[in-house]
Amino acid sequence: MTTPWGELRLSRFPEDPRDRLRAWDASDAYLLDHLAAEPVDLSGTVVVLGDRWGALVTALAAHRPVQITDSWLGQEATRANLARNGVEPGTVGLLTTQDTPPERIDVLLVRVPKSLALLEDQLLRLAPAVHAGTVVVGTGMVKEIHTSTLTLFERILGPTRTSLARRKARLIFCTPDPSLRRPGNPWPYTYTLPEDIGAVSGRTVVNHAGVFCADRLDIGTRFFLRQLPKAPRAGRVVDLGCGNGVVGLAMALTAPEAEVLFTDESFQALASAQATYRANDVVGHAEFRVGDGLSQVAAGSVDLVLNNPPFHSHQATTDATAWRMFTGARRALRPGGELWVVGNRHLGYHVKLRRVFGNCRLMASDPKFVVLRAVKR
């Protein structure tokens, strides 16, 4: 990537030679060019929100920025990109969306996220640290910036306008207004599950902003909850890509003797799963781990994996995440262990599962979803 501060070598995480997706896009380049052209004073506290693969903080490393991200993969990519570009550890602050933000922000750079709820939550969390002299610049591709995006900036921080488009990217300029009366933060959001979905019927769900279907139970998970297998009495069960943890909660309620591992690459999701588990006073053993699927789980240590794979990685539509989840599940399962997957019919997960496991059985279906089972032989 060519920037006003020099050439950068960047990669996504985990690195895969077959992955042709870049670790930056035109909106990252547009923002960096703007900061150099104005120029923007970067001598104060610089905070970069939502930097997807670390391109922005790597370029600005000399100014000791602070990155705030919801993505464990994005944070690991940032560490790797800083290292490969010769940046000393500790130069860039790495925070999650669950961490306490800096007390004062002089430059706030916002890579607009896919989730409007996550943007709302984070702007409300950062607003107390923003002052009248704070430079606030957002960036995103044109398709990512909507009227509702600009309205959030206006409602939480102050008057907002946009730039002309360049290479299908656009900038957002916001002038902070310290006298603005900000709304309260509605996140995390709590709701009660319906009464027709098995073990978790009527239970409480807690969702932090940015978690998939944060204000209701999504129809794929609803279908999956009605088809779940019986958990082993004293085995180890994984809710892989747990989101708010409803699937793992169902396992914990039906098999209190089992050990349930909740894992997700989203810090917001894992916080939601923990809060949901606590809200329901579950008796049992649970572990909550942020990371890349089952990469940190010992081989042959799991009896059952339950999975509703995402088919987006940030804004890119890809099956790379599902592949990593399926191959990781096979490695982590004991012989005879099972992977249960729910997905949209058109995604063709049965083909992938047969390639990874050598077998796949259709356990349930409706016009939109299928539930599949693969067994490690």
MIVOBA-281837 format. One record per residue (C-alpha): x, y, z; residue number from 1. Coordinates in steps of 0.1 Angstrom, whole numbers. Layout:
BEGIN
     x     y     z balum
     X     Y     Z   NUM
...
This chain:
BEGIN
     x     y     z balum
     0     0     0     1
    14    34   -10     2
     7    61    16     3
    20    97    22     4
    42    81    49     5
    58    55    26     6
    52    20    13     7
    36    -5    36     8
    35   -43    34     9
     1   -54    47    10
   -18   -87    50    11
   -50  -100    64    12
   -51  -125    92    13
   -47  -154    92    14
   -24  -152    62    15
   -35  -174    33    16
   -17  -174    -1    17
   -50  -183   -17    18
   -67  -152    -3    19
   -66  -124   -29    20
   -84   -98    -8    21
   -62   -69     2    22
   -58   -56    38    23
   -69   -21    28    24
   -92    -4     3    25
   -98    30   -13    26
  -114    44    18    27
   -83    38    38    28
   -61    55    12    29
   -85    84     9    30
   -84    91    46    31
   -46    89    48    32
   -42   112    18    33
   -66   137    34    34
   -46   137    67    35
   -14   145    48    36
   -29   171    24    37
   -47   193    50    38
   -24   187    70    39
   -41   175   102    40
   -21   180   135    41
   -14   145   147    42
     6   155   178    43
   -22   148   203    44
   -40   117   211    45
   -51    99   179    46
   -78    73   181    47
   -86    50   151    48
  -120    33   155    49
  -128     2   134    50
   -94    -1   115    51
  -101   -34    98    52
   -67   -49    93    53
   -45   -23   108    54
   -36    -3    76    55
   -45    30    92    56
   -26    27   125    57
     4    11   107    58
     6    41    84    59
     3    65   114    60
    25    45   138    61
    50    74   142    62
    21    94   159    63
    15    66   184    64
   -22    61   176    65
   -47    40   196    66
   -67    14   177    67
  -102     3   189    68
  -116   -28   173    69
  -143   -54   178    70
  -124   -80   158    71
   -98  -103   173    72
   -87  -112   137    73
   -83   -75   129    74
   -63   -70   161    75
   -40   -99   152    76
   -36   -86   117    77
   -26   -52   131    78
     1   -68   153    79
    15   -87   124    80
    14   -57   100    81
    31   -35   126    82
    58   -60   130    83
    64   -66    93    84
    68   -28    88    85
    93   -25   116    86
    71    -8   143    87
    83   -15   178    88
    58   -33   201    89
    39    -8   223    90
    41    20   198    91
     4    16   188    92
   -22    11   215    93
   -45   -18   209    94
   -79   -17   226    95
  -111   -36   221    96
  -146   -22   219    97
  -151   -35   255    98
  -121   -16   269    99
  -121    18   285   100
  -113    44   258   101
   -87    72   263   102
   -99   101   285   103
   -91   127   258   104
   -92   124   220   105
   -76   151   198   106
   -81   133   165   107
  -108   107   160   108
  -106    86   128   109
  -136    63   121   110
  -136    35    97   111
  -174    31    93   112
  -185    -4   104   113
  -211   -26    88   114
  -232   -24   119   115
  -250     9   126   116
  -256    -2   161   117
  -219    -7   167   118
  -212    27   154   119
  -238    42   177   120
  -225    24   207   121
  -189    33   201   122
  -196    70   193   123
  -215    73   225   124
  -187    57   244   125
  -161    80   229   126
  -181   112   229   127
  -171   123   265   128
  -134   123   254   129
  -141   145   223   130
  -137   182   227   131
  -144   213   206   132
  -110   211   189   133
  -111   174   181   134
  -107   166   144   135
  -132   140   135   136
  -129   122   101   137
  -148    91    91   138
  -142    70    60   139
  -159    42    41   140
  -169    31     7   141
  -199    49    -8   142
  -221    18    -3   143
  -213    18    34   144
  -222    54    42   145
  -259    62    44   146
  -281    90    56   147
  -285    71    89   148
  -247    70    93   149
  -244   108    90   150
  -274   112   113   151
  -256    93   140   152
  -225   115   138   153
  -248   146   139   154
  -269   133   169   155
  -239   122   190   156
  -210   145   181   157
  -221   175   160   158
  -226   190   126   159
  -216   166    98   160
  -209   167    61   161
  -194   144    35   162
  -167   148     8   163
  -170   141   -28   164
  -165   105   -38   165
  -131    92   -49   166
  -127    57   -63   167
  -161    48   -48   168
  -149    60   -13   169
  -161    90     7   170
  -150   109    38   171
  -172   122    67   172
  -163   154    84   173
  -178   161   118   174
  -174   193   139   175
  -178   184   176   176
  -203   204   196   177
  -196   201   234   178
  -230   216   242   179
  -249   189   223   180
  -273   169   245   181
  -265   133   237   182
  -289   104   240   183
  -283    76   265   184
  -266    45   253   185
  -293    18   246   186
  -267   -10   245   187
  -265   -37   256   188
  -300   -47   247   189
  -320   -74   266   190
  -349   -94   254   191
  -368  -126   262   192
  -368  -156   239   193
  -400  -171   225   194
  -416  -201   242   195
  -414  -226   213   196
  -376  -232   209   197
  -368  -259   234   198
  -345  -256   264   199
  -340  -218   261   200
  -377  -210   257   201
  -385  -179   277   202
  -349  -173   287   203
  -331  -139   287   204
  -307  -128   260   205
  -282   -99   264   206
  -268   -85   232   207
  -240   -59   229   208
  -241   -36   198   209
  -228   -51   166   210
  -238   -87   173   211
  -258  -104   146   212
  -296   -99   150   213
  -290   -80   182   214
  -327   -71   189   215
  -343  -105   182   216
  -337  -142   176   217
  -327  -147   140   218
  -346  -173   120   219
  -316  -196   114   220
  -308  -199   150   221
  -345  -204   158   222
  -346  -234   134   223
  -313  -247   148   224
  -325  -246   184   225
  -354  -269   175   226
  -331  -295   160   227
  -301  -296   184   228
  -286  -330   193   229
  -284  -343   228   230
  -252  -331   245   231
  -229  -357   259   232
  -234  -360   297   233
  -198  -353   307   234
  -183  -343   273   235
  -170  -311   259   236
  -193  -290   236   237
  -183  -260   216   238
  -206  -232   205   239
  -184  -221   175   240
  -190  -185   164   241
  -212  -182   194   242
  -226  -147   189   243
  -249  -141   219   244
  -244  -176   231   245
  -280  -189   228   246
  -270  -222   212   247
  -244  -229   239   248
  -268  -219   266   249
  -293  -245   253   250
  -265  -271   256   251
  -256  -260   291   252
  -292  -262   303   253
  -299  -297   288   254
  -266  -312   299   255
  -253  -295   331   256
  -225  -320   334   257
  -210  -311   301   258
  -183  -285   296   259
  -194  -258   272   260
  -169  -236   253   261
  -182  -204   238   262
  -159  -189   212   263
  -161  -161   187   264
  -137  -136   170   265
  -159  -106   181   266
  -152   -91   214   267
  -188   -78   215   268
  -201  -113   208   269
  -181  -129   235   270
  -192  -102   260   271
  -228  -109   249   272
  -224  -147   254   273
  -210  -142   289   274
  -238  -117   299   275
  -265  -141   285   276
  -250  -170   304   277
  -249  -150   337   278
  -284  -136   332   279
  -299  -171   332   280
  -282  -184   364   281
  -269  -216   347   282
  -255  -244   368   283
  -226  -259   349   284
  -191  -254   336   285
  -186  -228   308   286
  -155  -213   292   287
  -155  -181   271   288
  -127  -176   246   289
  -121  -150   219   290
  -100  -162   189   291
   -99  -176   154   292
  -124  -205   157   293
  -109  -236   173   294
   -73  -228   165   295
   -65  -225   202   296
   -83  -257   212   297
   -63  -289   216   298
   -67  -315   189   299
   -90  -344   197   300
  -104  -327   228   301
  -140  -320   218   302
  -171  -342   216   303
  -196  -319   198   304
  -193  -287   178   305
  -223  -266   170   306
  -219  -239   143   307
  -238  -213   123   308
  -210  -200   101   309
  -210  -164    88   310
  -205  -159    51   311
  -192  -124    54   312
  -158  -112    66   313
  -163   -75    72   314
  -178   -64    39   315
  -165   -92    18   316
  -186  -122     9   317
  -164  -153    13   318
  -165  -189    24   319
  -130  -187    39   320
  -144  -184    75   321
  -166  -215    70   322
  -137  -235    57   323
  -116  -226    87   324
  -144  -235   111   325
  -150  -268    94   326
  -114  -278    92   327
  -108  -266   128   328
  -137  -286   140   329
  -124  -318   125   330
   -90  -313   141   331
  -105  -305   175   332
  -130  -334   175   333
  -123  -368   190   334
  -129  -398   168   335
  -167  -402   167   336
  -172  -366   176   337
  -198  -346   156   338
  -201  -312   139   339
  -236  -299   135   340
  -241  -270   112   341
  -270  -248   102   342
  -270  -227    71   343
  -289  -214    42   344
  -297  -240    16   345
  -279  -221   -12   346
  -245  -220     5   347
  -239  -257    -2   348
  -222  -266    31   349
  -228  -303    25   350
  -202  -302    -3   351
  -176  -287    19   352
  -184  -310    48   353
  -180  -341    27   354
  -146  -328    15   355
  -134  -321    50   356
  -150  -351    69   357
  -157  -376    41   358
  -194  -377    52   359
  -224  -355    58   360
  -260  -362    67   361
  -290  -340    64   362
  -307  -339    98   363
  -335  -313    92   364
  -346  -288    66   365
  -372  -262    57   366
  -375  -241    26   367
  -347  -218    37   368
  -323  -237    60   369
  -307  -270    65   370
  -291  -287    95   371
  -262  -309    87   372
  -241  -334   107   373
  -206  -346   100   374
  -188  -372   120   375
  -151  -375   125   376
  -141  -411   116   377
